[in-house]
Structures are given as structure tokens and as C-alpha cells.
Amino acid sequence: MADFGYKIDFARDTEDPGRVFRAMLGLIEFSKVTDNTLIKYLDVEIESNLVLENIQQGSFIVWFKNILKPVDANQKINVKSICSYLGIGKLDIIKFINDRNTINNRSEILELQEILKESAQETESNPLDIYTAPSDEELLLIIDKLHKPNYELQEADKLYYLTRNSNFPINRNFSLSEESKENLVFKDIIKDDREMILKVKKLDLLGQSKWEFKHGKSRIEAKVADLKWLESFKNRDIVIFPGDAIKAIVEVIEKYDFSGELVSSQYTIKEVIGIIPPPPPPGTQLSLFPDE
């Protein structure tokens, strides 16, 4: 028997019929990401696979079933309880979205975390009675996956989440901007310019991606925004090889979450001051007359 499903009431005799299938693919991706995230916080080692159970005619209706497989064959899990939680968890998120058209502050994310935690406790999905809510970042990713299918559909199309007994509409008016996501996830964003020496690991020969550097024991990627230097490099007026280092003015943007943990660092090379070649191999005799 199917665990859950989705229904798309699509406007008839309209262009771009592929939109319905693209939207359903997006809903499947939402389901997979949500299931894996919820399982992760049950403190049980299992793999979840989504199985197509049935497709019904009329409106585009697709039913799915969760197949759970313990990573450790000796581990005892309550398959029925966990599948129940996965279905209720997705419904909790859909109901949360249905009550609003955006998310204005972090307290709303904390509210959703508590709802999911309560659902996990009620379904007794963890035999050890240990329940932790997904992180802010993971919940925002899940929410993003849920409302992306909206972009594929036309205004007259309608979306529903299906359980065995009920249909729940999915709010198509919900949206969350990139700026709003950043404000919800990050408490502090610190930006400053630093003079740094970065060892070159990988060059960007086409000028379309980031360079890869080593700074101490850390590997970082950085966009080169010194256009004058970059043009000279592309014209081969400047020669640089992996193993060389550059001295540069680097803009560093560090983002911290609400617990004070560094979440991400972004590097942009604003000005290249110079190139530092690697030292000669040990035992190499340096000439006093390099021009000879």
C-alpha cells in the first residue's frame, strides 16, 4: 500500500505539457531530500528509497512508497513508525508553508523544528527515544525544494499532497528570496580586506571559474576580480604555474550561524600584488651571475 502521493490538477488545453512532469520531478526531489534529512536526525542508520506505487488517470496523481533498509542487518527498526513519521513530517512542512506566504524571522524556523520533533516523538520512530530537529539550513533547503515546482506550473494549475485518507493543497503563493534565506541562516556576516599569500593549486585558464589555492593547511577557492592583472595573465604577459604563490589583497566574507559557528567563507582577489615562485630544490647551487 502506498504511503503518500502528489496530485497536480493541470489546466486543460494549455501549452507546455512538460511542465506537469517537471513539477512532479521537483516534488519527488523534495520527498527524497526531506526523507533523508528526517531519518538523519532519528539517530538510526537506515537507507530510504522511494518506490513508484501507482499513477492514476484524470488529474496527474502519483503514489509512492518508502522502502527502508537498515545499514546494519542486526539493527532493529520500526519500519511502520518511521514510514509514518516520514509521511507526517512532509505534511508538517506543507502545512507550515500553507500558513504563510514567506518566512519573516528565525522564530518561525524554530517553530517548525518543534513541530517535527513532536511528530517524531508521537510516532515513536526512534527506539531510543532520541529526537533532534533538522538544522535551520537543512529546513530551508527542504522548503526551497518544495516551492520550486511552483515555478514550472501555470497559474491555473493546482498542487496537492495526498495521504491515504485526505488531500492537502500546497500553497503556490509561498516564496522566499535569497536575501531572506541568508538573513534566516546567518546571524553575523563579517567582511574585510586582507593581504594574503596564497599558494596556487589550480589555475583557471578560461577565466570562467574560481582559482584553487592553499592557505596554510586549508584549501580555498577564490574568484580573481583584478581584471587588469587577469587580462595580462590571459595575454601571457604574466606567467604563473601551480606551486607558485601570489601576494594579493583579498576580500573575505565570513558567515556565522546563530550558535557562533563559522558556516562559510568566500574569497575574492581584488588586487594581485606579485607572484612568489617556489624556493629552489635543496642542493641547487645559485649563480652569482644569473645573466650569464
C-alpha positions, -999 to 999 in steps of 0.1 A, spaced: 0 0 0 13 35 -9 25 58 19 18 92 2 13 108 -31 10 141 -51 -18 154 -73 -15 180 -100 -47 195 -113 -35 210 -145 -53 234 -168 -65 216 -199 -57 226 -234 -27 247 -224 8 249 -238 40 233 -224 26 200 -212 60 191 -200 56 215 -171 35 189 -152 62 163 -154 89 188 -144 69 198 -114 64 162 -103 101 156 -106 106 185 -83 82 171 -58 100 137 -59 133 155 -52 116 173 -23 104 140 -9 138 123 -12 157 153 5 131 155 32 131 118 40 169 116 41 171 146 64 144 134 88 160 100 90 194 115 97 180 131 130 164 99 142 198 85 152 192 53 133 213 40 104 189 32 76 187 38 39 154 51 24 144 45 -12 113 59 -29 93 34 -50 67 44 -75 35 26 -64 8 38 -88 -2 65 -114 -38 74 -117 -56 89 -147 -76 121 -148 -56 146 -128 -19 137 -127 -18 116 -95 13 97 -84 16 74 -54 48 65 -36 61 40 -11 91 43 13 114 13 14 136 13 44 168 -8 47 189 -10 79 226 -3 72 234 -28 100 214 -60 94 213 -66 132 198 -33 140 161 -34 149 139 -6 135 102 0 135 96 4 98 59 13 102 67 41 127 95 56 106 74 55 74 46 71 93 69 98 106 83 105 71 48 110 57 37 132 87 70 151 85 64 161 49 28 170 58 41 192 87 63 211 63 35 215 37 11 228 64 37 251 77 41 266 42 3 268 38 0 291 68 23 318 53 35 332 20 71 337 32 92 334 64 100 366 81 122 356 111 140 327 126 114 321 153 92 306 125 120 281 117 123 272 154 85 266 154 88 242 125 117 224 143 95 218 173 66 206 152 88 180 135 103 169 169 68 164 183 58 144 153 88 122 157 80 116 194 43 109 187 52 83 160 78 67 183 101 65 153 133 61 173 136 31 196 160 50 218 135 79 222 161 104 209 148 131 187 167 161 172 152 186 148 169 193 114 191 224 113 180 258 100 200 253 68 185 219 61 150 230 67 154 260 43 168 236 17 138 214 21 114 244 19 132 255 -12 128 221 -28 91 222 -20 82 256 -36 105 252 -67 79 231 -86 56 261 -84 78 279 -110 71 251 -135 34 253 -134 9 278 -148 -13 300 -126 -44 278 -130 -26 246 -121 -31 233 -85 -9 211 -63 -19 186 -36 -2 163 -11 -20 131 -7 -23 107 23 -44 75 23 -74 95 37 -70 131 27 -58 157 1 -39 187 13 -34 217 -10 1 230 -14 4 268 -11 16 281 -45 19 317 -33 48 309 -10 82 324 -19 115 330 -1 142 353 -16 179 345 -14 184 376 8 157 363 32 173 328 33 206 344 42 191 365 70 174 334 84 205 313 84 233 337 93 234 359 125 267 377 116 283 384 83 318 398 85 335 413 55 370 427 53 401 431 30 432 412 39 467 410 25 473 373 20 498 349 4 481 321 -14 498 291 -30 484 282 -64 470 247 -67 448 250 -98 446 277 -124 415 289 -142 428 291 -178 394 300 -193 386 328 -168 351 314 -161 356 297 -127 374 301 -94 411 295 -88 421 269 -62 447 279 -36 463 266 -5 465 288 26 483 271 54 466 237 57 434 250 42 422 247 6 403 277 -6 386 288 -39 387 324 -49 375 345 -78 401 368 -94 385 402 -97 417 421 -106 407 425 -143 438 443 -154 461 415 -139 437 388 -153 439 403 -188 477 403 -186 476 367 -175 453 357 -204 476 375 -228 506 355 -214 523 387 -203 523 371 -168 534 335 -164 523 316 -133 524 279 -125 509 256 -99 533 257 -70 538 294 -73 522 317 -48 506 351 -52 506 380 -28 472 398 -30 446 419 -14 417 395 -8 381 403 2 370 378 28 333 373 37 327 351 67 292 340 76 283 328 112 252 310 123 232 317 155 254 295 176 285 314 165 298 287 142 316 297 110 293 284 82 310 296 51 339 317 39 340 335 5 372 348 -11 376 374 -39 411 385 -50 407 423 -55 443 431 -64 473 409 -72 505 425 -57 530 400 -70 540 364 -78 562 344 -54 580 314 -71 587 283 -50 622 280 -35 648 261 -55 653 224 -47 677 216 -18 713 214 -31 707 237 -60 737 260 -65 727 296 -72 748 315 -97 762 348 -86 759 359 -123 723 349 -132 725 366 -166 755 346 -178 
